[in-house]
Amino acid sequence: MNVMVSCEFRFFQTPDGNVWTSSSFQYEFWLRYLSSFEQVTVLARVKNVPTAKSHWQLSNGRNVTFFNLPYYVGMLGLIKSSITLFYRLIQASRFTGLFLFRVPSQNATILTQVLRFKKQAYALEVVGDPYDVFSSGVGGKLAKILQKFSTKALVKQCQHAIGVSYVTAHYLQKRYPAGNATYQSHYSSIMLDNAQIVNQARVFCQPARRLLFIGSLNQLYKAPDILLSAFAKLVAQDNSYQLTLLGTGKYLPTLKQQVSDLYIAENVHFIGEVKSNEVTHYLQDADLFVLPSRTEGLPRAIIEAMAQALPCVGSTAGGIPELLAPEYCVPPDDVTRLYERLSELCNNREELTKQSAVNITKSKDYHCDVLTKKRCDFYQKLIELSQ
């Protein structure tokens, strides 16, 4: 059986027909679907470009093709592209095979309605929470309306799907329950192998002073602004603290200005976008990982940090509390609580060593052998239900 997988990431296509990614969803990502399906068609926004940039990597390949949607950005772009988009989605609905949507997704919201009208089956992989996304300030004046619409749409999609898998073990299931007859599973998108999980915990003979943050700066979902405000308090306490941020996006100039205004420019290092195979170097060089997100599914960055024996501090958003103990999850947007938790942990060598060991053990739940079995079992069940 063939599968069409929807994806909200935006891609680029060169005149030779190849489709490229600037970071995530390289060709290797789609191999997880090819383990169960014969052909993968990716439904995504694609922009035509004359040449590929040097750091881009291929996303299409053998048995992986793309069904291109208009390359719109934001609500205004969606409105301008709506007629063309709807026409392309109607064409996509004629696909022969299983429809599998990575949601939340505005494209999936439209197409699932078309499929329900045509009485065609579809399945879902729930990888995020639209309620939290629009609670974080995204959408501006329309945030409340978009939040209500998107949340209701995802609830309905889960109720009518033949199968739903969640990236969390409990959190997303409670907010977006599957239908009574819907087959359910849960697994993360991450794939850790033996080389990505260290064998020994770190032993902290000194306090933690090198902090690391990883996340896109195209939105403020990951709350780097809150982190910088809390970090400034740490620097006021001890000027030896250093913070490295991996990621780039439109908010980078704003965050650099915040750093300047807080007088911590000598302590903060913006690295920009880093290739996935280079991230481990930064994890190994850090003492502590911090991700005070406003919204999350189940953050890959924290799991990868845990696998490198890093103590971690996160927020209470999404599935983060499924990864970290309650004392290391602070409320989103709470600068004071984040500062206090970071200060306490960074200066407690015994607890840092303990959390390093705890996190290695937890990260093994996300080993590729464990998740591959769950994922393949889910896909095989979908195939059975579709026949």
C-alpha positions in Angstrom: 0.0 0.0 0.0 1.1 3.6 -0.7 0.8 6.4 1.8 0.4 10.2 1.6 1.9 11.9 4.6 1.1 15.6 5.2 3.7 17.8 6.7 3.6 21.5 7.8 7.3 22.1 7.2 8.1 24.2 4.1 10.5 22.8 1.4 12.3 24.0 -1.7 12.4 22.5 -5.2 15.1 23.0 -7.8 14.5 22.8 -11.6 15.8 19.2 -11.7 12.8 18.2 -9.6 14.7 17.5 -6.4 13.1 18.7 -3.2 15.3 20.2 -0.4 15.0 20.9 3.3 16.9 23.6 5.2 16.9 21.5 8.3 14.3 18.9 9.3 12.7 16.1 7.3 15.6 14.9 5.3 15.1 11.8 3.1 16.1 9.5 5.9 13.1 10.7 7.9 10.7 9.2 5.4 12.3 5.8 5.6 10.3 5.0 8.7 7.2 5.0 6.5 8.8 2.9 3.8 9.4 0.2 6.3 5.6 -0.5 6.0 4.5 1.2 2.8 5.6 0.8 -0.8 5.6 4.5 -1.8 5.5 7.7 0.2 4.0 10.9 -1.2 4.7 13.9 1.0 1.9 16.6 1.0 3.6 19.9 1.8 4.3 23.5 0.9 7.1 23.7 -1.7 8.8 26.8 -3.2 10.5 26.7 -6.6 14.1 28.0 -6.4 16.8 28.2 -9.0 19.5 26.5 -6.9 19.9 24.7 -3.6 21.9 26.4 -0.8 25.0 24.6 0.3 23.6 23.5 3.7 20.3 22.2 2.3 19.8 18.4 2.2 17.6 16.3 -0.1 14.2 15.3 1.2 12.9 13.3 -1.8 14.5 10.1 -3.0 13.8 6.5 -4.0 10.1 5.8 -3.4 9.6 9.3 -1.8 7.9 12.0 -3.9 6.2 15.2 -3.2 2.7 16.6 -3.9 3.4 20.3 -3.9 1.1 22.8 -2.2 1.4 26.6 -2.5 4.3 28.0 -0.5 2.3 30.4 1.8 3.5 31.8 5.1 1.2 32.9 7.9 -2.5 33.7 7.9 -2.3 36.4 5.2 -0.4 34.1 2.9 -3.0 31.4 3.5 -5.8 33.7 2.6 -4.0 34.8 -0.6 -3.3 31.2 -1.6 -6.7 29.8 -0.5 -8.2 29.2 -4.0 -5.1 27.5 -5.4 -4.6 25.6 -2.1 -8.1 24.3 -2.1 -7.8 23.2 -5.7 -4.6 21.3 -4.9 -6.1 19.6 -1.9 -9.1 18.5 -3.9 -6.6 16.9 -6.4 -4.7 15.3 -3.5 -8.0 13.7 -2.2 -7.9 11.5 -5.4 -4.7 9.8 -4.1 -5.0 6.0 -4.0 -3.7 4.7 -0.7 -3.7 5.7 3.0 -3.9 9.3 4.1 -1.7 9.9 7.2 -1.7 13.4 8.6 0.9 14.9 10.9 -1.2 17.3 12.9 -2.0 20.0 13.9 -2.1 21.2 10.3 -4.3 23.7 8.5 -3.9 21.7 5.3 -5.0 18.5 7.1 -8.0 20.4 8.5 -9.3 21.1 5.0 -8.4 17.8 3.5 -9.9 15.6 6.3 -13.2 17.4 5.8 -13.1 16.6 2.1 -12.2 13.0 2.9 -15.1 12.7 5.4 -17.4 14.0 2.8 -16.1 11.4 0.3 -16.2 8.7 3.1 -12.5 8.0 2.7 -10.4 6.8 5.6 -7.5 8.7 7.1 -5.2 8.4 10.1 -3.3 10.9 12.3 0.0 11.4 14.0 -0.6 14.0 16.6 2.7 15.9 17.1 1.6 19.2 18.7 -1.1 21.1 20.5 -2.8 24.0 18.6 -4.4 25.2 21.9 -1.0 25.9 23.4 0.3 27.4 20.1 -2.3 30.1 20.0 -2.1 30.6 23.8 1.6 31.6 23.3 0.7 34.8 21.4 0.8 33.4 17.8 -2.0 34.8 15.7 -2.2 38.2 17.1 -5.7 39.6 17.4 -7.1 36.4 15.8 -5.4 34.1 18.4 -8.5 33.3 20.4 -10.6 32.6 17.3 -7.8 30.5 15.7 -7.3 28.7 19.0 -11.0 27.7 19.3 -11.3 26.7 15.6 -8.0 24.7 15.5 -8.7 22.9 18.8 -12.2 21.9 17.7 -11.0 20.8 14.3 -8.3 18.5 15.8 -10.8 17.0 18.3 -13.1 16.2 15.3 -10.2 14.8 13.3 -9.3 12.4 16.1 -12.8 11.3 16.6 -13.2 10.3 12.9 -9.8 8.8 12.2 -9.3 5.1 11.8 -6.1 5.3 13.8 -4.4 8.0 15.9 -0.9 8.0 17.3 0.3 10.6 19.8 3.9 11.8 20.6 3.0 11.9 24.3 1.9 9.1 26.5 -0.9 11.0 28.2 -1.1 14.7 27.7 -2.3 15.1 24.1 -4.7 12.1 24.5 -6.6 13.9 27.2 -7.1 17.0 25.2 -7.7 15.3 21.8 -9.3 11.9 22.5 -9.6 9.4 19.8 -13.0 7.9 18.8 -14.3 4.8 20.5 -13.6 2.7 17.5 -10.2 4.3 16.7 -7.0 2.4 17.0 -4.6 4.2 19.3 -0.8 4.2 19.8 1.9 6.6 21.0 5.5 7.1 20.0 7.9 10.0 19.5 9.4 11.1 16.2 12.9 10.9 17.6 15.1 7.9 16.7 18.0 7.5 19.1 20.6 4.8 18.4 23.3 3.4 20.6 25.8 6.0 19.4 23.5 8.8 20.5 23.1 7.6 24.1 26.1 7.8 26.3 27.1 5.0 28.6 28.0 6.9 31.8 26.5 9.8 33.8 28.5 13.0 34.2 30.1 13.6 37.6 29.9 17.3 38.4 33.0 18.5 40.4 32.1 22.1 39.6 28.9 24.0 39.4 27.1 24.1 36.0 27.9 27.3 34.2 27.5 26.5 30.5 23.8 26.5 29.5 22.4 25.4 26.1 19.2 26.2 24.3 18.1 24.7 21.0 15.1 25.9 19.0 13.8 27.8 16.0 13.7 31.5 16.4 11.0 32.0 13.7 8.4 32.0 16.5 8.8 32.4 20.3 7.3 29.0 21.0 10.4 27.9 22.8 10.5 31.1 24.9 14.1 32.2 24.3 13.0 35.7 25.4 12.0 34.3 28.8 15.2 32.4 29.1 17.3 35.5 28.4 15.5 37.4 31.1 16.1 34.6 33.6 19.7 34.2 32.5 20.4 37.9 33.1 19.5 37.2 36.8 22.0 34.4 36.8 24.7 36.6 35.4 24.0 39.2 38.0 24.7 36.5 40.5 27.8 35.1 38.9 29.4 36.6 35.7 30.9 33.2 34.7 27.6 31.9 33.4 27.5 31.3 29.6 24.5 30.6 27.4 24.6 29.2 23.9 21.6 29.3 21.6 21.3 27.1 18.5 18.7 28.1 15.9 17.8 31.1 13.7 14.7 32.9 12.5 13.0 36.2 12.2 13.2 36.9 16.0 17.0 36.7 16.1 17.5 40.5 15.8 14.9 41.1 18.5 16.6 38.7 20.8 20.0 40.2 20.2 18.6 43.6 21.1 17.2 42.1 24.3 20.7 40.7 25.1 22.2 44.2 24.6 19.5 45.8 26.7 20.2 43.3 29.5 24.0 43.9 29.3 24.8 40.2 28.9 26.2 40.3 25.4 29.6 38.8 26.6 27.7 35.9 28.2 25.3 35.0 25.3 26.4 33.2 22.1 24.0 33.0 19.1 25.4 30.2 16.9 22.6 30.1 14.3 21.4 27.0 12.4 23.5 23.9 13.0 23.4 20.7 11.0 21.8 17.8 12.9 25.1 15.8 13.0 26.8 18.8 14.7 24.3 19.3 17.5 25.9 16.5 19.6 29.1 18.6 19.9 27.3 21.4 21.5 25.4 19.0 23.8 28.7 17.4 24.9 30.2 20.8 25.6 27.3 22.1 27.8 26.7 21.6 31.5 22.9 22.0 31.4 20.1 22.1 28.9 17.1 24.5 29.2 13.9 24.8 27.2 11.2 26.9 28.9 8.7 26.4 26.0 5.3 28.1 25.8 3.9 25.2 23.8 5.2 21.7 23.0 4.4 18.2 21.9 7.2 16.1 23.1 10.5 18.0 22.5 13.2 16.2 20.6 15.8 18.6 21.9 15.3 17.6 25.5 15.4 13.9 24.7 18.6 14.3 22.8 20.1 16.3 25.7 19.1 13.7 28.2 20.8 11.0 26.0 24.0 13.0 26.3 23.6 12.9 30.1 22.7 16.6 30.5 20.6 17.7 33.4 17.6 19.6 32.0 15.2 22.3 33.0 12.0 22.8 31.0 8.4 24.1 31.4 5.1 22.5 32.2 4.0 22.8 28.5 2.8 19.8 26.6 4.6 16.6 27.2 7.7 18.0 28.9 6.4 16.8 32.4 6.5 13.3 30.9 10.2 13.6 30.5 11.3 15.7 33.5 10.5 15.5 37.2 8.0 18.2 38.5 10.7 20.2 40.2 12.4 20.8 36.9 9.3 21.9 35.0 8.4 25.6 35.6 5.3 27.4 34.5 5.6 29.0 31.0 6.5 32.8 31.0 7.6 32.7 34.7 11.0 34.4 34.6 11.4 34.3 38.4 10.6 30.6 38.8 12.9 29.7 35.9 15.8 31.7 37.4 15.3 30.2 40.8 15.2 26.6 39.4 18.3 27.2 37.3 20.2 28.8 40.1 19.4 26.0 42.5 20.3 23.2 40.1 23.4 24.8 38.6 24.9 25.2 42.0 24.0 21.7 43.4 26.8 19.4 42.1 25.3 16.3 43.8 21.9 16.9 42.2 23.4 17.7 38.8 25.2 14.3 38.9 22.0 12.6 40.0 19.9 14.2 37.2 22.6 13.2 34.6 22.1 9.5 35.5 18.3 9.8 35.7 18.1 11.4 32.2 20.3 8.8 30.6 17.9 6.1 31.8 14.8 8.0 30.7 16.3 8.6 27.2 16.5 4.8 26.6 12.7 4.8 26.3 13.2 6.6 23.0 15.8 4.2 21.5 15.1 3.5 17.9 14.5 -0.3 18.6 11.7 0.6 21.0 10.0 3.2 18.8 10.4 1.4 15.5 8.4 -1.5 16.8 5.6 0.7 18.1 5.6 2.7 14.8 5.6 -0.4 12.6 2.8 -2.0 14.6 0.7 1.1 14.2 1.3 1.3 10.4 0.5 -2.4 10.0 -2.7 -2.0 11.8 -3.6 1.0 9.6 -3.0 -1.1 6.5 -5.3 -3.8 7.9 -8.0 -1.3 8.7 -7.8 0.3 5.3 -8.3 -3.0 3.3 
